[in-house]
């Protein structure tokens, strides 16, 4: 599980770096003009990896795609998006590994609905597979 948590943390850090770049480049309307190739160069990861990250951030409500190369931040803080539950859940599991697999206890600990925990685990499994 330690490898999974380390990989999760790295993924989140890279996603936050991507958000920070978009935040730095946004105009008065909150729209950042930058190609996926430029994001790839700035972050030092492949264009296909950038595409996957953009799609994940779109799916989890952090950004909106205006058109190719134009992204609007829905929030410059992921804590203001549904994506934040993934952070909280991973932190909980790192502190209390005995709760892994116990969605009901996770929802009680984090004070969220059970379906939100299931959605977060869907995201995690979609991002990493179910190899935890």
N, C-alpha and C positions, 0 to 999 in steps of 0.2 A: 504494500500500500504506500510505502514511503516514496517509491519511484513515481507512482501515480500522482501523489500530492506535489512532488517536485515538478513534474511535467505540467500539472495544472497551474501551479504558481507561475511558471515560465510563460505559459500561454496567456494568462491574465496580464502579466507584466507587459508582454508584447502588444496585447490588445489595448492596454492603457497607453502605451507609447504611440500607437496608431491614433487613438483618440486625441492625445496631446498634439500630434502633428496637425490633425484636422482643426483643432482648437486654435492653434497658432496661425493657421492660414485662413481662417474664416473671415468673411467680409461682414459688413454691417447687417446683413440678413442671416448671418450664421452659416453661410455656404462656403465651403472650402473647395477651391479649384485645384485638383492635383490628380494626376494619372496614377493608375495602379503600378505602373512601371516606376514612377518617381517614388511612390511609397515603398516599393520593393528596394530601391536603391538606398533610401534613407534608413530603413530598418534592417537591411542586410539579410532579407529573406526572399525566397523565390516569388515571382509574380503569381504563381498558382496558389501559394500559401496566402498571399495578400488577398486574392479573390475569395478564398475560403473564410478568411477573417472578416472581410467586408460583408459577406453573406451572413455570417454569424451575428455580426453587430446589427445588421438590418433586421434579422429575424427576432432578435431579442430587444429591439426597441431603443438602441443607442444612437442610431443614425438613420437618415432617409436618403435614398439615392435620387437626385434630381435628374441627372443623366450621366452618361459615362464621363468620369473625371470631375463630377460635381456631387458633393456629399454635404448634407446639412446635419449638423449635430442636433439631436433632440435634447441633449444635455451634455455639458462638458464634464459631468461627473457621473460615472456609471452607477453611483449609489442612488441616483434619481431614476433609474431604469429597472425593468424586471430582471436584467442581467445581474444585478447586485446579489440576488438570492444565491447564485452560484458561488460567489465569493464567500458569503456567510456560511453556506453549507459545507464548503471545503474546509473552512476554518474550524467549524464545529467538528467535523470528522477527524481533523488533525489533532484536536484537543481531546476528543472522546471517541476513539476508534470503535469502541464497543457499540456505538449507535449505528455503525455502518449496516445498511440493510433494514433498519428499523425506521421506516418512513414516518410512522405515527409519532414515535418519540422525537424524531427530527423536527416534525411540524410543531410539536409542543415546545421543544427547546427554543425554536426560532420564532414561535408565535405567529405562524402562518398556516394557511389552509393546506390540507394534505395534497390537494391537486397541484399546488404551487411547488411542493417538494418533488412530486412526480415529474412536473415539467422541468425543474432544474436537473433532476437525474437524467431525464431524456436528453437535455442539452449536453451534459457531461458524457453520457454514453455515446452520443452522436459525435462528439468532438474527439473522444479517445477510444471508443469501443468499450466493451464491457469487461476489459481485462483487469479490473481492480481486484 
